[in-house]
Amino acid sequence: MAPVAMRLAAQSLSDAQPVPFWLEDPGKPGALPALTGTETCDLLVVGGGYSGLWTALLAKERDPARDVVLIEGREVGWAASGRNGGFCAASLTHGFGNGLARWPGELPKLEELGERNLDGIEEAVARYGLDCDFERTGEIDVATEPYQVDELHEVYEEIERLGLADGIELLDRDAVRAEVDSPTFLGGLWDRRGVAMLNPAKLAWGLKRACLDLGVRVFENTPGLELVQAGAGMGVRTPYGKVLARRVALGTNVFPSLVKRVRAYTVPVYDYALMTEPLSAEQLASVGWRNRQGLGDSANQFHYFRITADHRILWGGYDAIYPFGGKVSAEMDHRPETYLKLAEHFFRCFPQLEGLRFSHAWGGAIDTCSRFSAFFGTAYQGRVAYAAGFTGLGVGATRFGGDVMLDLLAGERTERTELEMVRRKPLPFPPEPIAWAGIGITKWALAKADENGGRRNLWLKAMDRVGLGFDS
């Protein structure tokens, strides 16, 4: 980083508050009391992020008489669900390219199910009055290097070949800059309907209220400590009591699963984001962005960025930090060296916004798995179901995961449970220190590929062949 660029980036961060912008909302609801004593229910949901909230809500929609309890270790939405960029994607496969590489025969069905899932989220927003700034404006994948332009053309050709190009538009340099103006943009691929933008914390809080209105009993500051068989059902011990349930759905994602054999399938990746102060009318006019899409660049080390309801810009991504041993720790929630790097990248993308300042800077852990998209399963003779590994695209896909868990707990064969994606698991990560070394080599190789026209070296090609990957 040049000294002048570094100085400007540092100055832009001088007032940034080290807290997630979304969670610092005066409308944040108060925490509900912790569970004490013994509770019994038909279905216990462990986890108060999107995964657990959607599962509880869908369970009551399927059977309003079902007695549902949800426990959350801290407060609803405090972790990844309240810290993400607010990109709610239809994709269940972490993007078209990953889906094509892993499930080419199922991809049209997966795309259809993803579209229906996003439609279901939009319908729920309307039905329950979820005040979360939901805007189905789509997303543009932008090319910032010539080889990425070629790659976007290749992706579009594959989308057309499969008959999935409705609502997808290929943009040349002038067209993409007419949407959002950056001198770094060389082209783009706009998915007009497949992504909605929203306020992630407000979505979580709205889902909490909707669950309560349907009769779900929610207990906050109640971590699940141990999962054991209890007669014909299951028991989960908590700090001040326990829950006895016929069935259990685990939506703990990045946190260690109560089914210990599942833990090897995910590792935590720390992702970081900045939020600017609101743009003035002149600043907003200088970038355009009238259609308010989400954007992401096409590099392996990518940035994602979007504009908020009050005309701020969220700018995140690039660094994906894996802590040795896979420990989830609050100490990792902030990384000033990454904030400085992100700020410098921001002004390289939008030089016309020089002088704009950042109001917030924060990070958080994402659960990633080796295939970059969710996996599913059951334990204890089908009494427990789990979904994990959403790898940064859980805002939308967790609702689909909730449906899958409920299907599995019911023992039903559905179009969801018949999917190869649902029936098969990714490769687990190796133990330490092999995981640390392998992830470090992979990150280095991905950075080199970005520098070398996207060309993947022998290490990445070998990882591709065995189906192992690392992403955020």
PAMIKE-458365 format. One line per field, with one value per residue (C-alpha): chain; residue number from 0; y, x, z. Coordinates in Angstrom, 2 decimals, always signed. Layout:
N
unit <- [A/...] .
pos <- [NUM/...] .
c2 <- [Y/...] .
c1 <- [X/...] .
c3 <- [Z/...] .
***
This chain:
472
unit <- [A/A/A/A/A/A/A/A/A/A/A/A/A/A/A/A/A/A/A/A/A/A/A/A/A/A/A/A/A/A/A/A/A/A/A/A/A/A/A/A/A/A/A/A/A/A/A/A/A/A/A/A/A/A/A/A/A/A/A/A/A/A/A/A/A/A/A/A/A/A/A/A/A/A/A/A/A/A/A/A/A/A/A/A/A/A/A/A/A/A/A/A/A/A/A/A/A/A/A/A/A/A/A/A/A/A/A/A/A/A/A/A/A/A/A/A/A/A/A/A/A/A/A/A/A/A/A/A/A/A/A/A/A/A/A/A/A/A/A/A/A/A/A/A/A/A/A/A/A/A/A/A/A/A/A/A/A/A/A/A/A/A/A/A/A/A/A/A/A/A/A/A/A/A/A/A/A/A/A/A/A/A/A/A/A/A/A/A/A/A/A/A/A/A/A/A/A/A/A/A/A/A/A/A/A/A/A/A/A/A/A/A/A/A/A/A/A/A/A/A/A/A/A/A/A/A/A/A/A/A/A/A/A/A/A/A/A/A/A/A/A/A/A/A/A/A/A/A/A/A/A/A/A/A/A/A/A/A/A/A/A/A/A/A/A/A/A/A/A/A/A/A/A/A/A/A/A/A/A/A/A/A/A/A/A/A/A/A/A/A/A/A/A/A/A/A/A/A/A/A/A/A/A/A/A/A/A/A/A/A/A/A/A/A/A/A/A/A/A/A/A/A/A/A/A/A/A/A/A/A/A/A/A/A/A/A/A/A/A/A/A/A/A/A/A/A/A/A/A/A/A/A/A/A/A/A/A/A/A/A/A/A/A/A/A/A/A/A/A/A/A/A/A/A/A/A/A/A/A/A/A/A/A/A/A/A/A/A/A/A/A/A/A/A/A/A/A/A/A/A/A/A/A/A/A/A/A/A/A/A/A/A/A/A/A/A/A/A/A/A/A/A/A/A/A/A/A/A/A/A/A/A/A/A/A/A/A/A/A/A/A/A/A/A/A/A/A/A/A/A/A/A/A/A/A/A/A/A/A/A/A/A/A/A/A/A/A/A/A/A/A/A] .
pos <- [0/1/2/3/4/5/6/7/8/9/10/11/12/13/14/15/16/17/18/19/20/21/22/23/24/25/26/27/28/29/30/31/32/33/34/35/36/37/38/39/40/41/42/43/44/45/46/47/48/49/50/51/52/53/54/55/56/57/58/59/60/61/62/63/64/65/66/67/68/69/70/71/72/73/74/75/76/77/78/79/80/81/82/83/84/85/86/87/88/89/90/91/92/93/94/95/96/97/98/99/100/101/102/103/104/105/106/107/108/109/110/111/112/113/114/115/116/117/118/119/120/121/122/123/124/125/126/127/128/129/130/131/132/133/134/135/136/137/138/139/140/141/142/143/144/145/146/147/148/149/150/151/152/153/154/155/156/157/158/159/160/161/162/163/164/165/166/167/168/169/170/171/172/173/174/175/176/177/178/179/180/181/182/183/184/185/186/187/188/189/190/191/192/193/194/195/196/197/198/199/200/201/202/203/204/205/206/207/208/209/210/211/212/213/214/215/216/217/218/219/220/221/222/223/224/225/226/227/228/229/230/231/232/233/234/235/236/237/238/239/240/241/242/243/244/245/246/247/248/249/250/251/252/253/254/255/256/257/258/259/260/261/262/263/264/265/266/267/268/269/270/271/272/273/274/275/276/277/278/279/280/281/282/283/284/285/286/287/288/289/290/291/292/293/294/295/296/297/298/299/300/301/302/303/304/305/306/307/308/309/310/311/312/313/314/315/316/317/318/319/320/321/322/323/324/325/326/327/328/329/330/331/332/333/334/335/336/337/338/339/340/341/342/343/344/345/346/347/348/349/350/351/352/353/354/355/356/357/358/359/360/361/362/363/364/365/366/367/368/369/370/371/372/373/374/375/376/377/378/379/380/381/382/383/384/385/386/387/388/389/390/391/392/393/394/395/396/397/398/399/400/401/402/403/404/405/406/407/408/409/410/411/412/413/414/415/416/417/418/419/420/421/422/423/424/425/426/427/428/429/430/431/432/433/434/435/436/437/438/439/440/441/442/443/444/445/446/447/448/449/450/451/452/453/454/455/456/457/458/459/460/461/462/463/464/465/466/467/468/469/470/471] .
c2 <- [+0.00/+3.38/+5.76/+8.33/+5.67/+4.18/+7.58/+8.34/+4.89/+5.27/+8.72/+7.35/+4.84/+7.21/+7.50/+3.96/+2.27/-1.35/-2.74/-4.26/-1.43/-3.48/-4.45/-0.86/-0.12/+1.70/-0.59/-3.70/-5.84/-6.75/-10.23/-12.79/-14.63/-17.67/-21.13/-22.41/-25.79/-28.43/-27.77/-30.39/-29.95/-31.69/-29.93/-28.24/-25.88/-25.09/-21.77/-18.36/-17.32/-17.62/-21.41/-21.92/-19.12/-20.34/-23.92/-22.92/-20.72/-23.37/-26.02/-23.96/-23.22/-26.95/-27.84/-24.96/-27.38/-28.50/-27.38/-25.72/-24.40/-22.41/-21.80/-19.33/-19.11/-15.30/-13.10/-13.80/-12.60/-11.55/-13.68/-14.18/-13.44/-9.89/-9.18/-10.15/-7.98/-8.51/-10.38/-12.80/-15.05/-17.64/-19.82/-22.91/-23.90/-20.88/-19.61/-21.08/-22.12/-24.13/-25.82/-26.72/-28.21/-30.33/-31.23/-30.68/-33.10/-31.54/-27.91/-26.99/-28.47/-26.76/-23.44/-23.95/-24.82/-21.79/-19.47/-20.91/-20.51/-16.82/-16.33/-17.92/-15.47/-12.55/-13.89/-14.29/-10.71/-9.54/-12.00/-11.31/-7.66/-8.19/-4.63/-5.48/-3.16/-6.08/-5.04/-7.65/-5.63/-8.47/-8.63/-7.83/-9.95/-7.45/-8.12/-6.01/-7.89/-8.82/-12.58/-12.13/-10.64/-13.85/-15.94/-14.06/-14.67/-18.39/-18.53/-16.76/-19.24/-22.15/-20.47/-20.07/-23.69/-24.91/-22.63/-20.60/-17.19/-15.55/-12.42/-12.69/-9.89/-9.67/-6.12/-4.61/-1.97/+0.98/-0.84/-1.87/+1.59/+3.08/+1.06/+1.68/+3.82/+2.62/+2.94/-0.62/-2.22/-3.87/-5.85/-7.55/-10.25/-8.98/-11.46/-9.22/-11.39/-13.93/-11.78/-9.47/-6.88/-6.47/-5.40/-8.67/-7.89/-6.62/-9.84/-11.89/-9.74/-9.88/-13.67/-13.82/-11.79/-13.92/-17.10/-15.71/-14.68/-18.28/-19.66/-20.66/-20.44/-18.62/-18.60/-16.40/-16.56/-20.33/-22.32/-26.00/-27.77/-31.48/-33.69/-37.10/-39.69/-39.47/-42.38/-42.20/-38.63/-36.41/-34.20/-31.06/-29.73/-25.94/-23.87/-23.57/-26.48/-28.87/-29.47/-32.82/-33.05/-35.66/-34.20/-31.74/-29.48/-28.09/-24.67/-23.93/-23.54/-22.12/-23.15/-26.71/-29.11/-31.05/-34.05/-34.35/-36.32/-33.35/-30.98/-32.12/-30.98/-27.24/-24.71/-21.09/-18.32/-14.74/-12.16/-8.38/-5.40/-1.61/+0.73/+4.31/+7.35/+8.30/+9.63/+13.16/+13.73/+14.73/+11.68/+9.40/+10.98/+10.36/+6.58/+6.21/+3.02/+4.03/+0.38/-0.47/-3.88/-5.80/-6.18/-8.57/-8.75/-11.94/-12.55/-15.48/-12.93/-11.01/-7.96/-7.68/-4.30/-2.80/+0.40/+0.66/+2.22/+5.38/+5.62/+4.18/+1.73/-1.57/-2.87/-6.28/-9.46/-10.07/-11.44/-14.80/-15.59/-19.11/-19.29/-22.17/-24.99/-23.65/-21.77/-19.28/-16.32/-12.75/-11.69/-12.44/-10.14/-7.18/-6.99/-3.45/-4.59/-5.96/-2.79/-0.75/-3.02/-2.85/+0.96/+1.27/-1.10/+0.90/+4.16/+2.36/+1.20/+4.55/+7.31/+9.88/+9.27/+10.38/+12.05/+9.78/+8.26/+4.91/+4.87/+1.17/-1.70/-5.26/-8.94/-12.30/-16.01/-17.90/-21.67/-22.99/-26.54/-28.07/-27.80/-24.20/-24.99/-26.52/-30.18/-32.05/-35.18/-36.93/-38.60/-40.67/-42.82/-39.80/-37.91/-35.15/-33.26/-30.73/-28.31/-26.49/-25.23/-22.41/-20.58/-17.00/-17.50/-18.47/-15.47/-17.20/-20.82/-21.32/-21.28/-24.15/-25.86/-25.53/-27.26/-30.05/-30.60/-30.80/-33.26/-35.43/-35.36/-36.39/-39.25/-37.94/-38.50/-35.15/-33.46/-31.89/-35.07/-36.89/-34.43/-35.69/-32.41/-33.47/-37.18/-36.78/-34.92/-32.92/-34.18/-33.41/-31.16/-32.94/-32.52/-29.92/-29.00/-30.40/-28.21/-25.06/-25.86/-26.92/-23.87/-21.60/-23.11/-22.86/-19.17/-18.47/-20.35/-18.47/-15.13/-16.21/-17.20/-13.69/-12.26/-14.63/-14.15/-16.67/-19.58/-22.26/-23.97/-27.70/-27.44/-25.89/-28.34/-31.23/-29.77/-29.38/-33.03/-34.36/-31.87/-29.93/-26.16/-23.13/-20.05/-17.48] .
c1 <- [+0.00/+1.44/+2.09/-0.46/-3.14/-2.39/-2.66/-6.00/-7.33/-6.26/-7.85/-11.15/-11.22/-10.42/-14.04/-15.18/-16.96/-15.83/-19.38/-21.65/-23.65/-26.86/-26.86/-26.47/-30.13/-32.28/-35.17/-33.32/-35.67/-34.79/-33.59/-36.11/-35.50/-33.24/-34.70/-34.87/-36.07/-37.39/-39.37/-40.96/-41.93/-42.52/-39.63/-36.60/-34.67/-31.12/-29.83/-31.43/-29.89/-31.62/-31.29/-33.10/-35.62/-36.74/-36.96/-39.17/-41.38/-41.79/-42.54/-45.45/-46.66/-46.69/-48.46/-49.78/-50.48/-46.85/-45.22/-41.94/-39.18/-36.18/-33.07/-30.32/-26.93/-26.84/-29.46/-31.32/-29.34/-26.21/-23.76/-23.53/-27.23/-26.80/-23.36/-23.55/-23.87/-27.61/-27.35/-30.31/-29.56/-31.71/-28.64/-28.46/-25.07/-22.86/-23.30/-23.92/-20.31/-19.96/-23.30/-22.33/-19.03/-20.55/-24.11/-24.39/-27.28/-29.28/-28.49/-31.74/-33.74/-31.50/-31.95/-35.74/-35.84/-33.66/-35.99/-39.00/-37.18/-36.45/-40.08/-41.05/-38.87/-40.42/-43.89/-42.98/-41.69/-45.10/-47.22/-45.58/-44.78/-41.04/-39.64/-36.20/-35.73/-36.28/-35.48/-35.31/-32.87/-30.54/-26.76/-24.04/-20.89/-18.33/-15.09/-12.10/-9.52/-9.69/-9.65/-12.70/-14.62/-13.94/-15.02/-18.32/-19.02/-18.33/-20.68/-23.42/-23.04/-23.48/-26.53/-28.03/-27.23/-29.20/-32.13/-31.65/-30.89/-34.25/-33.50/-29.73/-28.04/-24.45/-23.09/-20.15/-17.91/-20.16/-23.33/-21.98/-20.57/-23.96/-25.34/-22.55/-19.60/-16.12/-13.05/-12.13/-15.24/-14.71/-17.96/-20.65/-23.27/-26.52/-28.90/-31.94/-34.24/-32.02/-30.84/-32.62/-30.95/-32.11/-31.20/-29.95/-30.48/-34.00/-34.79/-33.67/-35.62/-38.70/-38.49/-38.22/-41.41/-43.21/-42.18/-43.47/-46.75/-47.23/-46.64/-42.96/-41.42/-38.09/-35.40/-32.34/-29.00/-29.59/-26.83/-27.37/-24.57/-25.18/-27.42/-28.49/-31.16/-34.11/-36.50/-38.16/-36.97/-33.97/-32.76/-30.64/-28.97/-28.72/-26.99/-30.12/-32.24/-33.00/-35.39/-37.01/-38.17/-39.49/-37.30/-34.36/-33.21/-29.68/-29.08/-25.78/-23.75/-20.28/-20.49/-19.49/-22.31/-23.95/-23.47/-19.71/-19.08/-20.42/-17.72/-15.03/-17.13/-16.93/-14.25/-14.76/-13.66/-13.57/-14.91/-14.75/-16.77/-16.83/-19.83/-19.53/-21.31/-24.35/-23.47/-24.46/-26.64/-23.52/-21.56/-24.47/-24.81/-21.11/-21.54/-25.06/-26.44/-30.02/-31.13/-29.57/-28.18/-25.71/-22.28/-19.38/-16.15/-15.05/-11.66/-10.94/-10.26/-13.43/-15.21/-18.98/-20.66/-24.12/-26.00/-28.26/-31.68/-30.04/-27.47/-24.43/-22.10/-21.22/-17.87/-16.66/-14.79/-11.32/-9.53/-10.82/-9.04/-8.92/-7.85/-5.52/-7.50/-10.79/-11.56/-14.45/-13.38/-14.56/-10.92/-11.14/-14.14/-11.85/-8.74/-7.42/-4.95/-7.88/-9.92/-7.01/-6.70/-10.45/-10.47/-7.62/-9.43/-12.64/-11.07/-9.32/-12.77/-14.47/-11.83/-14.62/-15.58/-12.23/-12.92/-15.84/-15.44/-16.35/-18.70/-18.44/-15.97/-16.58/-16.05/-17.54/-17.26/-18.77/-19.13/-17.54/-17.33/-15.22/-17.95/-18.97/-22.68/-24.87/-24.89/-27.52/-28.02/-29.64/-28.47/-29.95/-32.15/-33.62/-34.60/-32.04/-31.45/-28.78/-27.85/-24.51/-21.77/-23.67/-20.37/-21.57/-24.77/-27.01/-29.35/-31.58/-30.41/-31.07/-34.81/-34.32/-32.18/-35.02/-37.38/-34.84/-34.40/-38.16/-38.48/-35.74/-37.25/-40.62/-38.97/-40.47/-39.15/-39.50/-37.97/-35.55/-34.46/-33.98/-31.31/-27.73/-26.80/-28.88/-28.03/-24.24/-21.84/-18.74/-15.27/-14.33/-11.41/-8.29/-7.15/-4.63/-1.95/-2.80/-5.91/-3.95/-1.23/-3.63/-5.84/-2.77/-1.41/-4.85/-5.20/-1.72/-2.57/-5.87/-4.07/-1.51/-4.32/-5.77/-2.35/-1.84/-4.92/-7.00/-4.68/-4.95/-1.72/-1.20/-2.29/-5.66/-6.18/-5.53/-7.97/-10.56/-10.17/-10.78/-13.55/-11.80/-12.05/-11.84/-14.02/-16.04] .
c3 <- [+0.00/-0.97/+1.97/+0.77/+0.23/+3.64/+5.33/+3.66/+4.54/+8.16/+8.43/+7.10/+9.99/+12.85/+14.03/+13.16/+16.05/+16.60/+16.68/+14.00/+12.44/+12.23/+15.92/+17.11/+16.33/+18.90/+17.90/+19.04/+21.15/+24.71/+25.57/+26.77/+30.08/+30.24/+30.64/+34.22/+35.41/+33.03/+29.85/+27.62/+23.96/+20.67/+18.90/+20.41/+18.14/+19.29/+17.95/+17.53/+14.23/+10.88/+10.80/+14.08/+13.59/+10.15/+11.43/+14.35/+12.16/+9.45/+12.07/+13.38/+9.86/+9.08/+12.34/+14.45/+17.33/+17.54/+20.79/+19.81/+22.07/+20.79/+22.90/+22.04/+23.77/+23.77/+22.07/+18.86/+15.85/+17.76/+15.75/+11.96/+11.45/+12.74/+11.28/+7.61/+4.53/+4.05/+0.72/+0.61/-2.36/-4.08/-4.68/-2.50/-3.93/-3.16/-6.68/-10.10/-10.76/-7.55/-8.17/-11.75/-10.60/-7.83/-8.90/-12.66/-13.07/-10.23/-10.90/-12.71/-9.79/-7.23/-9.02/-9.07/-5.37/-4.60/-6.48/-4.65/-1.36/-2.02/-3.07/+0.26/+2.15/+0.27/+1.08/+4.77/+4.89/+3.68/+5.69/+9.04/+8.43/+8.83/+8.80/+7.38/+4.34/+1.93/-1.68/-4.44/-6.53/-7.53/-7.57/-10.10/-10.25/-11.52/-13.40/-12.39/-14.49/-18.19/-17.49/-15.24/-18.18/-20.12/-17.13/-16.81/-20.50/-19.99/-17.00/-18.95/-21.82/-19.38/-17.84/-21.31/-22.21/-19.20/-19.97/-16.80/-18.30/-17.57/-15.53/-16.11/-18.05/-19.27/-18.96/-20.79/-19.25/-20.08/-18.99/-15.61/-14.95/-15.85/-12.93/-10.40/-11.46/-10.63/-12.86/-11.81/-13.37/-16.75/-17.06/-15.05/-14.81/-13.30/-11.71/-11.55/-9.39/-7.67/-4.74/-2.32/-0.11/+3.48/+7.00/+8.51/+12.20/+11.59/+9.73/+12.74/+15.18/+12.95/+12.75/+16.53/+16.88/+14.27/+16.12/+19.42/+17.79/+16.56/+20.04/+19.92/+23.39/+23.05/+25.75/+25.32/+27.15/+27.22/+25.52/+24.87/+26.75/+26.20/+24.08/+25.44/+24.82/+27.19/+26.81/+23.41/+22.94/+23.59/+26.38/+26.17/+29.30/+29.75/+32.48/+34.65/+33.51/+30.68/+27.80/+27.03/+23.43/+21.01/+18.26/+18.11/+15.25/+15.54/+13.96/+15.70/+12.48/+13.31/+16.97/+17.97/+17.15/+19.97/+17.64/+17.99/+14.79/+12.77/+14.03/+11.58/+8.62/+9.36/+10.24/+11.30/+8.94/+10.16/+7.74/+8.18/+6.99/+7.05/+6.94/+5.70/+6.99/+4.88/+1.42/+0.51/-2.56/-4.53/-3.43/-4.27/-7.72/-8.36/-8.02/-9.42/-7.87/-8.63/-8.82/-5.44/-6.38/-4.31/-5.88/-5.58/-7.53/-9.26/-7.62/-5.33/-2.61/-3.29/-1.93/-1.46/-1.21/-1.12/-0.33/+2.70/+3.19/+4.56/+1.72/+3.46/+1.70/+3.33/+2.10/+3.23/+2.40/+0.91/+3.99/+5.23/+8.50/+9.90/+13.57/+14.44/+16.04/+14.74/+17.93/+17.86/+19.98/+20.51/+20.22/+16.49/+15.94/+15.19/+13.02/+12.41/+9.72/+7.72/+8.24/+6.89/+3.86/+3.19/+3.45/+0.95/-1.45/-1.05/-2.22/-5.07/-6.22/-5.59/-5.84/-6.28/-2.63/-1.18/+2.16/+3.04/+6.49/+8.00/+10.96/+11.91/+11.51/+12.66/+12.01/+12.81/+12.22/+9.27/+9.18/+6.01/+4.73/+1.99/-0.66/+0.28/+0.73/+3.41/+4.36/+6.32/+8.38/+11.33/+14.53/+17.35/+15.08/+13.34/+16.48/+15.81/+12.56/+11.69/+8.91/+8.75/+6.43/+4.70/+3.99/+3.96/+1.94/+4.83/+4.83/+2.30/+2.28/+6.01/+5.31/+2.86/+5.52/+8.02/+5.60/+5.06/+8.81/+9.32/+6.42/+7.92/+11.41/+9.95/+8.07/+4.83/+1.33/-0.43/-3.44/-0.97/+0.82/-2.51/-3.61/-3.81/-2.11/+0.90/+0.87/+0.67/+2.92/+2.01/+2.83/+6.44/+7.24/+8.54/+12.16/+13.26/+12.36/+8.91/+8.61/+9.46/+6.95/+4.20/+4.58/+4.62/+1.40/-0.23/+0.69/-0.71/-3.93/-4.34/-3.95/-6.56/-8.94/-8.60/-9.50/-12.44/-14.57/-12.63/-13.44/-10.75/-9.72/-9.12/-5.49/-6.37/-9.22/-6.83/-4.30/-7.07/-8.06/-4.54/-3.79/-1.03/-0.87/+1.40/+1.05/+2.97] .
***
